Amino acid sequence: MKFIVAYIVTAVVFLGLDALWLSRFALDMYRREIGGLLLERPSLPVAGIFYLIFVLGIVVLAIAPALASGNGWQGAMLAGAVLGLVAYGTYDITNLSTLKNWSLTVTLTDLAWGTALTAVSAAAGAFVATATNL
């Protein structure tokens, strides 16, 4: 039950913050920097698949080991930061190395955002899962 709580909390935090980021802060940058690569509208079903899988990765690779080792939300935050850096780095650095007109600005911004977003989401999920004592 603890990991179901962690998954739900992590998903809500991750999706909520990412939706805010994408709609309020980053959209203009993406349009300016890589506008020719963007779809008119993102595919929400495909995005949903990403969120389901990535949140599962946060729970399995960051939250569960942190809770098992007794490192709590702080350990989950650190592991989440590493996971976010690796995952977002894989995407952005591969794009930077293989796509014409991929933006260094987008790469650096995404790396920072993915690292912070995954860290905060993992910490929130671990904190609530521990606090609920289920």
C-alpha positions in Angstrom: 0.0 0.0 0.0 2.9 2.3 0.8 4.1 2.2 -2.8 0.7 2.8 -4.2 0.5 6.0 -2.1 4.0 6.9 -3.3 3.0 6.3 -6.9 -0.2 8.4 -6.7 1.5 11.3 -4.8 4.5 11.3 -7.1 2.3 11.2 -10.2 0.2 14.2 -8.9 3.2 16.3 -8.0 5.1 15.4 -11.2 2.2 15.9 -13.6 1.0 19.1 -11.8 4.4 20.7 -11.8 5.2 19.7 -15.3 1.9 20.9 -16.6 2.5 24.3 -14.9 6.1 24.4 -16.3 5.1 23.5 -19.8 2.0 25.8 -20.0 3.3 28.8 -18.1 7.0 29.0 -18.3 8.6 26.8 -21.0 6.2 26.9 -24.0 7.5 30.2 -25.4 11.1 29.0 -25.1 10.2 25.7 -26.9 8.4 27.5 -29.7 11.3 30.0 -30.1 14.1 27.4 -29.9 12.7 24.3 -31.6 9.3 25.5 -33.0 9.8 23.8 -36.3 10.0 20.4 -34.6 6.9 20.8 -32.5 3.5 19.4 -33.3 0.5 21.8 -33.4 -0.8 20.0 -30.3 1.0 17.4 -28.3 -0.4 13.8 -28.3 -1.9 13.5 -24.8 -2.2 9.6 -25.0 1.5 9.4 -25.8 2.3 11.9 -23.1 0.2 9.9 -20.7 2.2 6.7 -21.4 5.4 8.7 -20.6 4.1 9.9 -17.3 2.8 6.5 -16.3 6.2 4.8 -17.1 8.4 7.6 -15.7 6.5 7.8 -12.4 6.9 4.1 -12.0 10.6 4.5 -12.6 10.7 7.2 -9.9 9.0 4.9 -7.4 11.0 1.8 -8.2 14.4 3.4 -8.7 14.4 6.4 -6.3 11.6 6.0 -3.6 11.7 2.3 -2.9 15.5 2.1 -2.4 15.5 5.2 -0.2 12.7 3.9 2.0 14.3 0.4 2.2 17.6 1.9 3.3 16.1 4.3 5.9 17.1 7.4 4.0 13.6 8.7 3.7 12.5 11.5 1.6 16.1 13.0 1.5 17.4 9.8 -0.1 14.5 9.7 -2.5 15.2 13.3 -3.5 18.9 12.6 -4.2 18.1 9.4 -6.1 15.4 11.3 -8.0 17.8 14.0 -9.0 20.2 11.5 -10.4 17.4 9.7 -12.2 16.0 13.0 -13.6 19.5 14.0 -14.8 20.1 10.7 -16.5 16.7 10.4 -18.1 16.4 14.0 -19.3 20.1 14.0 -20.2 19.6 10.9 -22.4 16.8 12.6 -24.3 18.3 16.1 -24.6 21.9 15.2 -25.2 21.0 12.6 -27.8 18.8 15.2 -29.6 21.7 17.7 -29.4 24.0 15.3 -31.0 21.7 13.9 -33.7 19.1 16.6 -34.7 19.6 19.6 -36.9 18.8 22.8 -35.1 18.3 21.3 -31.7 18.9 24.0 -29.2 21.6 24.0 -26.5 19.3 26.3 -24.5 16.5 23.7 -24.5 19.0 21.0 -23.6 20.4 22.9 -20.6 17.0 24.1 -19.5 15.5 20.6 -19.8 18.4 19.1 -17.8 17.9 21.5 -15.0 14.1 21.1 -15.0 14.1 17.3 -15.3 16.6 17.0 -12.5 14.6 19.3 -10.2 11.2 18.0 -11.1 12.2 14.3 -10.6 13.9 15.2 -7.3 11.0 17.1 -5.8 8.4 14.5 -7.0 10.4 11.6 -5.5 10.8 13.5 -2.2 7.1 14.3 -2.1 6.1 10.7 -2.8 8.5 9.3 -0.2 7.5 11.8 2.4 3.8 11.1 2.1 4.3 7.4 1.8 6.3 7.4 5.0 4.0 9.8 6.8 0.8 7.8 6.1 2.3 4.7 7.8 0.3 2.3 5.5 
